[in-house]
Amino acid sequence: MNRAFSRKKDKTWMHTPEALSKHFIPYNAKFLGSTEVEQPKGTEVVRDAVRKLKFARHIKKSEGQKIPKVELQISIYGVKILEPKTKEVQHNCQLHRISFCADDKTDKRIFTFICKDSESNKHLCYVFDSEKCAEEITLTIGQAFDLAYRKFLESGGKDVETRKQIAGLQKRIQDLETENMELKNKVQDLENQLRITQVSTSPAGSMTPQSPSTDIFDMIPFSPISHQSSMPTRNGTQPPPVPSRSTEIKRDLFGAEPFDPFNCGAADFPPDIQSKLDEMQRQRWRGSKWD
């Protein structure tokens, strides 16, 4: 392994200082993974980590799993590991937390660095596979360290503290955004449940009046106590008012006068029938008189 942190006076770096201080240098590589190590630096430490991750990756490859590809963005602020297509940040390794970086001279595709995790404070060794530029990536990280160290000396250490505060604020903002998204999803779920409840159980006051039941011929049964003038017809118009009935002449249900044989004229019947009617009329008159 070759450590890439030595700052020689005659070192010729590959990139301009502005490229690493104002922007970043991107690289594509395959990510073998990360594993916890006991020491923050050392050739044997990273060699054991590489051997362990290579063995784990060999097992996954035999199961049909491919090594995931990632994009590395290197700057004086750290090394970001992103998903190449979506640009989603998978790991953000701040430069002041990286304690060791090296490429493998026995396997020129492998390079690695050790970074202290900001949450667990454990030292993690990240291992990558780059077929053509493993050594170049290691030198670029070394150049980023050199520029960051110079900037630290120029600012009297204030710049590092400022970056720490900014990194802490960025982490807090990310946590708040995640929490805000979870709360929005919960509110949306509650609104959906409330909407379903309102549809399934409507209040009694909002129920529409039921139409009167009809018989098998789709006709409304006659009810003598129903108020006819208040019942609308099927086309929405009120029926005509019922004419007032005379107290002198009683009519039946259909508006016809009942038949009274005693009120008929004498010429309406034959003589024999008329005589019987006259006799009945006299008996009726006598009965009403004695009553």
C-alpha positions in Angstrom: 0.0 0.0 0.0 1.1 3.5 -0.6 0.0 6.3 1.7 -1.1 9.4 -0.1 -0.8 12.0 2.6 2.9 12.9 2.3 3.2 16.5 1.2 6.5 16.9 -0.6 7.8 20.2 -1.7 8.5 19.0 -5.2 5.0 17.3 -5.5 3.3 18.1 -8.8 -0.4 17.9 -8.4 -2.8 16.9 -11.2 -5.5 19.5 -10.7 -5.7 23.3 -10.2 -6.4 24.5 -6.7 -9.6 26.2 -7.9 -11.0 22.9 -9.2 -10.8 21.4 -5.8 -11.6 24.5 -3.6 -14.5 25.9 -5.7 -15.7 22.8 -7.4 -15.0 19.1 -7.3 -13.3 16.4 -9.3 -15.6 13.5 -10.3 -14.5 9.9 -10.8 -16.4 6.7 -11.5 -15.6 3.5 -9.6 -17.1 0.3 -8.3 -17.9 0.2 -4.6 -16.9 -3.0 -2.8 -18.4 -1.6 0.5 -17.2 -0.5 3.9 -16.2 -2.3 7.1 -15.3 -1.3 10.6 -11.6 -1.3 11.5 -9.9 -1.0 14.9 -7.2 1.6 14.0 -7.6 4.9 12.1 -4.6 4.2 9.9 -2.0 1.6 8.9 -1.2 -0.5 5.8 -2.0 -3.8 7.5 -5.3 -2.4 8.7 -6.5 -1.5 5.2 -5.1 -4.7 3.8 -7.2 -6.8 6.1 -10.2 -4.7 5.3 -9.7 -5.1 1.5 -9.2 -8.9 1.9 -12.5 -9.1 3.9 -14.5 -7.0 1.5 -13.1 -8.9 -1.6 -14.2 -12.2 -0.1 -17.7 -10.9 0.7 -18.0 -9.5 -2.8 -16.8 -12.8 -4.3 -19.7 -14.6 -2.5 -22.2 -12.1 -3.7 -20.9 -12.3 -7.2 -21.3 -16.1 -7.2 -24.9 -15.5 -6.2 -25.5 -13.3 -9.3 -25.1 -9.9 -7.6 -23.0 -7.2 -9.4 -20.7 -4.7 -7.8 -22.6 -1.4 -7.6 -21.1 1.5 -9.5 -20.7 4.9 -7.8 -19.6 8.4 -8.6 -16.9 10.0 -6.4 -16.8 13.8 -6.0 -13.6 14.9 -4.4 -13.0 18.4 -3.1 -11.3 20.2 -0.1 -14.5 19.5 1.9 -14.4 15.8 1.5 -15.3 12.8 -0.6 -19.0 12.3 -1.6 -20.2 8.9 -2.8 -23.2 9.2 -5.1 -25.4 7.0 -7.2 -24.3 7.7 -10.8 -27.8 8.1 -12.4 -29.9 9.7 -9.6 -27.0 11.7 -8.1 -28.3 10.6 -4.6 -25.6 11.0 -2.0 -25.0 7.6 -0.3 -22.1 8.7 1.9 -20.6 12.1 2.7 -17.1 11.6 4.1 -15.8 15.0 5.4 -12.1 15.6 4.8 -11.2 16.3 8.4 -12.6 12.9 9.3 -10.5 11.0 6.8 -7.4 9.7 8.5 -5.8 7.4 5.9 -5.9 6.9 2.1 -3.9 4.4 -0.1 -3.9 2.5 -3.3 -2.9 -1.2 -3.5 0.4 -1.7 -5.4 -0.3 -5.4 -5.7 -3.7 -4.8 -7.3 -3.6 -1.5 -9.1 -7.4 -1.4 -9.4 -8.0 -1.1 -5.6 -7.9 2.1 -3.5 -9.2 2.8 -0.1 -9.5 5.3 2.7 -10.5 5.3 6.4 -13.1 7.7 7.7 -14.5 8.3 11.2 -18.3 8.0 11.2 -20.0 11.2 12.4 -22.8 9.3 14.3 -21.2 6.2 15.7 -17.6 7.6 15.9 -16.4 4.2 14.5 -13.6 4.1 12.0 -14.8 2.7 8.7 -12.7 1.6 5.8 -14.2 2.3 2.3 -12.9 0.1 -0.5 -13.3 0.9 -4.3 -12.3 -0.8 -7.5 -11.3 1.4 -10.4 -9.7 -0.3 -13.4 -7.7 2.6 -14.7 -7.5 5.5 -12.2 -7.1 4.0 -8.7 -3.7 5.7 -8.2 -5.0 9.0 -9.7 -8.0 9.1 -7.3 -5.6 8.5 -4.4 -3.4 11.4 -5.5 -6.5 13.7 -6.0 -7.5 13.0 -2.4 -4.0 13.8 -1.3 -4.1 17.1 -3.2 -7.4 18.0 -1.5 -5.7 17.4 1.8 -2.8 19.6 0.9 -5.0 22.5 -0.2 -7.2 22.1 2.9 -4.1 22.1 5.2 -2.9 25.3 3.5 -6.2 26.9 3.9 -6.2 25.9 7.6 -2.9 27.6 8.2 -4.0 30.8 6.4 -7.2 31.1 8.4 -5.6 30.2 11.7 -7.8 27.1 12.2 -11.1 29.1 11.9 -11.9 27.7 8.5 -12.0 24.1 9.8 -14.3 25.1 12.6 -16.6 26.9 10.2 -16.8 23.8 8.0 -17.6 21.7 11.0 -20.5 24.0 11.9 -21.7 24.1 8.3 -21.6 20.3 8.1 -23.5 20.0 11.4 -26.2 22.4 10.1 -26.5 20.6 6.8 -27.0 17.3 8.7 -29.6 19.0 10.9 -31.4 20.4 7.8 -31.4 16.9 6.2 -32.9 15.4 9.4 -35.6 18.1 9.6 -36.5 17.6 5.9 -36.9 13.8 6.5 -39.0 14.4 9.6 -41.1 17.0 7.7 -41.7 14.5 4.9 -42.8 11.8 7.4 -45.2 14.3 9.0 -46.7 15.2 5.6 -47.3 11.6 4.8 -49.0 11.0 8.2 -51.3 14.1 7.6 -52.2 12.8 4.2 -53.1 9.4 5.6 -55.3 11.0 8.2 -57.1 13.1 5.6 -57.8 10.1 3.5 -59.2 8.1 6.5 -61.4 11.1 7.4 -62.7 11.4 3.8 -63.6 7.7 3.8 -65.3 8.0 7.1 -67.4 10.9 6.0 -68.5 9.1 2.8 -69.5 5.9 4.6 -71.4 7.6 7.5 -73.2 10.7 6.5 -75.0 12.8 9.2 -78.7 12.2 9.8 -79.6 15.8 8.9 -78.2 15.5 5.4 -80.2 12.4 4.5 -82.5 13.0 1.6 -86.2 12.4 2.2 -87.4 9.0 1.1 -90.1 8.9 -1.6 -93.4 7.3 -0.6 -93.6 3.6 -1.2 -95.6 2.3 -4.2 -97.5 -0.8 -4.9 -96.8 -3.5 -7.5 -98.3 -1.2 -10.2 -95.9 1.6 -9.2 -98.8 3.7 -7.8 -99.0 5.5 -4.5 -101.6 3.8 -2.2 -104.6 6.0 -1.3 -104.7 7.4 2.2 -107.8 9.2 3.4 -105.9 11.1 6.0 -103.1 12.4 3.7 -103.2 16.0 2.8 -103.8 16.0 -0.9 -103.0 19.7 -1.5 -99.5 19.3 -0.1 -98.5 16.3 -2.2 -96.8 17.2 -5.5 -97.5 15.3 -8.6 -94.8 13.3 -10.4 -94.0 16.2 -12.8 -93.4 18.5 -9.8 -96.6 20.6 -10.1 -99.3 20.8 -7.4 -102.7 19.1 -8.1 -105.8 21.4 -8.6 -107.6 22.3 -5.4 -110.4 19.9 -4.4 -113.8 21.7 -4.7 -115.7 22.2 -1.5 -118.5 19.7 -1.0 -122.0 20.8 -0.5 -123.5 20.1 2.9 -126.9 19.4 1.4 -125.9 16.8 -1.2 -123.6 14.0 -0.1 -121.4 12.5 -2.7 -119.5 9.2 -2.7 -115.8 8.6 -3.1 -115.9 9.2 -6.8 -117.8 12.4 -6.6 -121.2 10.9 -7.7 -124.5 11.5 -5.9 -125.9 8.3 -4.3 -128.9 6.8 -5.9 -132.2 7.6 -4.1 -135.3 6.0 -5.7 -137.6 8.3 -3.7 -136.2 11.4 -5.4 -136.9 10.1 -8.9 -139.9 11.4 -10.8 -143.1 9.4 -11.3 -142.6 9.0 -15.0 -139.3 7.3 -14.5 -140.8 3.9 -13.5 -143.7 1.7 -14.6 -147.0 2.1 -12.7 -146.7 -1.1 -10.6 -143.2 -0.2 -9.5 -144.2 3.4 -8.9 -147.0 2.4 -6.6 -144.7 0.3 -4.5 -142.3 3.2 -4.3 -145.2 5.5 -3.2 -146.1 3.0 -0.5 -142.5 2.8 0.7 -142.3 6.6 0.7 -145.4 6.8 2.9 -144.0 4.3 5.4 -140.7 6.1 5.4 -142.5 9.4 6.1 -144.6 7.9 9.0 -141.4 6.4 10.5 -139.6 9.7 10.4 -142.6 11.5 11.9 -142.8 9.2 14.9 -139.1 9.5 15.4 
